[in-house]
């Protein structure tokens, strides 16, 4: 993957009708894919080196972003999903790489503002099921 502009990473939310809406003007964003290792080391492990069980462990994705909401509609959509405690379908679009899509829950939604600046927000999502990947 060649170098890309950070601003081109997009976060989209299904509006409930199968249409994905870009929800925010994110200034910084982060996507983390993780898995838990399952240690199966035993007394006869070669040289006492740790052994891991392939394909085991819990996989998860976390998404975080900071920025300004694109418009009042996207702000209201995300806020409502948070207050209703809904798990919804989101897309994370990484240019020249692909799209990760799946169910996520809003785990945090923070608003902040400075006296001489705009209101900004910080959003965190946690995966809530299997994710799919479609290459660019």
N, C-alpha and C positions, 0 to 999 in steps of 0.2 A: 504494500500500500504506500503510495507516494504521500508526501506531506500534504496536509489539508488545512483549510482555514477552520479554526475552532467554532466560528459562528455558523458554519454550515451543518453542524450536528443539530438535528431537529428532534424535538419531543412532541409527539402527537397523541391525542386522546380520542377514542371512539366516542362520537356524540350520542350514542345509543341507537343510531340508525345505520351503522356500518360505515359512516363517513368519518375519516380521521381529520381532526382539526389541530393545526399547530397552536399550542396553548400559550406560548410565551416567547418573548424576546430574551433568550437566555444569554447571559454574558459569560458565564462559566458553567460547564457541565462535566459530569463524570459518570461513566458507566463502569461498574465493577462486576465481573463474573467470578464466582467463587465456588469451591466445593470443600467439604470436610473430608479429611483423610481418615481412613479406617486402618488403624495400626494392628497388624496381625503377627507382630514379632513374637517369637517363642524361644525357648532355651536352646534349640538347635539351629537357630537362624545363622547363616554363614557369617562368621566373624562378629557375631552379635550386632550386625547392621540391621537397622529398622527395615521391616517389610510392610508394604501397603497392599491392601486389597483393591485390585483394579475394578472400576465400575461401581464401587460402593460409595457411601457418603451422600450427604444432602447437597444438592446443587442449588445455587441461588444467584440472583442478580440484584444489584442495588443501583439506583439512578439518583443523582443529585444535581441540582441546578440552582443558579442564582441569577436573577435578572429582573426584568419588568414584564408584566403581563402585556400581551399583544393588544388586547382590547377588553372591554367590560364583559363581553360574552365568554371569552376564554377564562377570565378571572372567576366569573360566576360558576362555570362548569367545574373547575378544579376545586373551588371552595365547597360546592355542593357535594361533590364526590367525597371530600374529606369529612364534612359534617354528617353525611349519611353513612359513613364507614363502608362505602362500596368498594368492591374489587371490580375494576374495569379493564378493558383491553387498551393497551398503550402500544405505541410504536416508537422505537428509537432508531432514527435514520442516521447512519454514518456514511457520508459521501465516499464513493469509490471503494466501499467495503461491503455495505449491505444494510438490511433492516432486521432488527430484532423486534419480535412482536409477541405479546402475551399478556397475561393477567398480572396486574400490579395493584397494590394498595398504597395510598398516600400515607406515609408514616410520619411525616412532619410537614408543616406549612407555616413558615415564619414570615411576618411582614416587618419591615423596618423603614424608617425615613429619617432623613437629616433635615435640619432647619432650612438649608438652602438647596435642597435637592429633591429628586423624585422619590416616590415610594417604591421600594424594591421588595423582593420576596426571596425566600429560599425554600426549595421543594425537595423532599426525599421520597422515593418510591422503593418498595420492596416487592420482589416477585412473589406470586401467589399460585404458581402452577407451572406447567411445562411451557417453555419458550420455543419459538421457531426462529430460524435464521434464513433469510433469503439474500443471496449474494447480489452485489450490484451488477 
